[in-house]
Amino acid sequence: MKIGIDLDDVVTWWVPHFIKFYNNKTGSNLKFEDWKHYRFEKLIGMSKDEVRPLINEFVDSSFHDEIELVDGAKQALEKLSGPYEISFITARPLRYAERTRELLSRYHLKIPLINCRNKDDSFINKGEICSRLDVGLFIDDSREYALTIAEKGIQVFLFNRPWNQENSLPENITRIYSWNEALKELIK
């Protein structure tokens, strides 16, 4: 079986490090549990165009260099790499490709990276990508993306995060709380 895995806040802790950057830059006191929307612009009341330069600055900063792995991610990926064909599938803008590769290299994650972007950086639906690649399971933290993938009949593990707390989930989306739980679900 092929498994697709999102990067940010599934394998690496993007949000906590962005919050550190944002609080440092603005003097805010934003906390992880305050992040109730997947889209940052909704959280702070800015437009997408206003937020993009802020995120670009973060990705180019030392705060991005400090991004850590989610607990258990590396060990789980190593276990999954044997019996499964795994790929990272990210919606990160193409502008971040080099920084993303640096991040993966720092943690010795030699897993193929697939970007959900066209050459003009427009977004390609993750569900479409997963369907084209014949992915049987996808692991994500975004309820929005999980739903588009599940609509294609693909099983999804949704990492429990403050921004995905809507209760109603289709039958083929399973909420998980850790990488250990993901492994147990796969071994069933």
C-alpha positions in Angstrom: 0.0 0.0 0.0 1.1 3.5 -0.7 0.9 6.0 2.1 1.0 9.8 1.7 2.0 11.9 4.6 1.7 15.7 5.1 4.7 17.4 6.6 3.7 20.4 8.7 2.3 19.5 12.1 2.2 15.8 11.2 5.9 15.1 10.8 7.4 18.5 11.8 6.1 21.1 14.3 5.5 24.1 12.0 2.8 25.9 14.0 4.6 26.1 17.4 7.7 27.5 15.7 5.7 30.0 13.7 3.9 31.1 16.9 7.3 31.7 18.5 8.3 33.8 15.4 5.0 35.7 15.3 5.0 36.5 19.1 8.7 37.6 18.9 7.9 39.8 15.9 4.6 41.3 17.1 4.8 41.2 20.9 1.7 38.9 20.9 1.1 36.1 23.3 -0.5 33.6 20.9 -0.4 30.0 22.1 -0.7 26.7 20.3 -4.2 26.0 21.7 -5.4 29.4 20.4 -4.8 28.2 16.8 -8.4 27.3 16.1 -8.3 27.9 12.3 -6.2 26.0 9.8 -5.8 29.3 7.9 -3.6 31.7 9.9 -5.2 34.7 8.3 -8.6 33.8 9.8 -7.0 33.5 13.2 -5.5 37.0 13.3 -7.9 38.8 11.0 -5.5 39.6 8.1 -5.9 38.9 4.4 -4.0 36.1 2.7 -2.0 38.7 0.8 -1.0 40.4 4.1 -0.1 37.0 5.7 2.1 35.6 2.9 5.1 38.0 3.5 4.9 37.2 7.2 5.1 33.4 6.4 7.9 34.0 3.9 9.8 35.9 6.5 9.3 33.0 9.0 10.5 30.4 6.5 13.6 32.4 5.8 14.3 32.9 9.5 16.2 31.0 12.2 12.8 30.1 13.8 12.2 27.8 10.8 15.6 26.3 11.3 14.5 25.3 14.8 11.5 23.2 13.7 11.5 19.9 15.5 9.9 16.6 14.6 6.6 15.6 16.1 7.1 13.0 18.9 7.5 9.5 17.4 7.5 10.7 13.8 11.0 9.5 12.8 10.6 6.1 14.4 7.1 5.6 12.8 8.4 6.6 9.4 11.3 4.1 9.7 8.8 1.4 10.6 6.5 2.3 7.8 9.3 2.5 5.2 9.7 -1.2 5.2 6.2 -2.6 4.4 4.8 0.5 2.7 5.7 2.9 0.0 5.6 6.3 1.6 5.8 9.8 0.2 5.5 13.2 1.8 2.8 15.2 0.0 2.9 18.9 0.9 1.0 22.0 0.0 4.0 24.2 0.8 4.6 26.9 -1.9 7.3 26.1 -4.4 9.3 29.0 -3.0 9.9 26.9 0.1 11.2 23.8 -1.7 14.8 24.3 -0.8 14.1 25.1 2.9 11.8 22.1 3.0 14.6 19.8 1.6 17.0 21.3 4.2 14.6 20.5 6.9 14.1 16.9 5.8 17.8 16.5 5.3 18.6 17.8 8.9 16.5 14.9 10.2 17.8 12.3 7.7 14.3 11.8 6.2 15.0 10.3 2.8 11.4 10.0 1.7 10.2 11.3 -1.7 8.7 14.8 -1.5 5.7 15.6 -3.7 4.4 19.2 -3.9 0.8 20.0 -4.5 1.7 22.9 -6.7 1.8 23.7 -10.4 4.8 25.5 -11.9 3.0 28.8 -11.4 2.6 27.8 -7.7 -1.2 27.4 -8.0 -2.5 24.7 -5.7 -3.4 21.1 -6.9 -6.0 19.4 -4.9 -4.4 16.9 -2.5 -7.2 14.4 -3.2 -6.4 14.5 -6.9 -2.7 14.0 -6.2 -3.4 11.0 -3.9 -5.8 9.5 -6.4 -3.3 9.9 -9.3 -0.6 8.3 -7.2 -2.9 5.4 -6.0 -2.4 6.3 -2.3 -4.3 4.0 0.0 -3.9 6.0 3.2 -3.1 9.6 3.8 -2.0 11.2 7.1 -2.8 14.9 7.6 -3.7 17.5 10.2 -6.0 19.6 8.0 -9.7 18.6 8.1 -10.2 20.5 4.9 -7.6 18.4 3.0 -8.7 15.2 4.8 -12.2 15.7 3.4 -11.0 16.2 -0.2 -8.9 13.1 0.1 -11.6 11.0 1.8 -14.0 12.0 -1.1 -11.7 10.0 -3.4 -12.4 6.9 -1.3 -9.0 7.1 0.4 -8.6 6.2 4.1 -7.3 9.2 6.1 -5.7 9.5 9.5 -6.3 13.0 10.9 -3.9 14.1 13.6 -5.9 15.8 16.4 -5.0 19.5 16.4 -6.8 22.6 17.8 -7.7 23.7 14.2 -9.5 20.5 13.2 -12.0 20.0 16.1 -15.2 19.9 14.0 -16.8 16.6 15.2 -18.4 15.2 12.1 -16.0 13.2 10.0 -16.8 10.6 7.3 -16.3 7.0 8.1 -13.0 6.8 6.2 -11.3 9.5 8.3 -9.9 8.3 11.7 -8.9 10.9 14.2 -5.5 10.0 15.8 -3.6 11.5 18.7 0.0 10.2 18.1 2.3 8.4 15.8 2.1 5.3 18.0 -1.7 5.3 17.5 -1.2 5.6 13.8 1.1 2.5 13.8 -1.4 0.5 15.9 -4.2 1.4 13.5 -2.0 0.2 10.6 -1.2 -3.1 12.3 -4.8 -4.0 13.0 
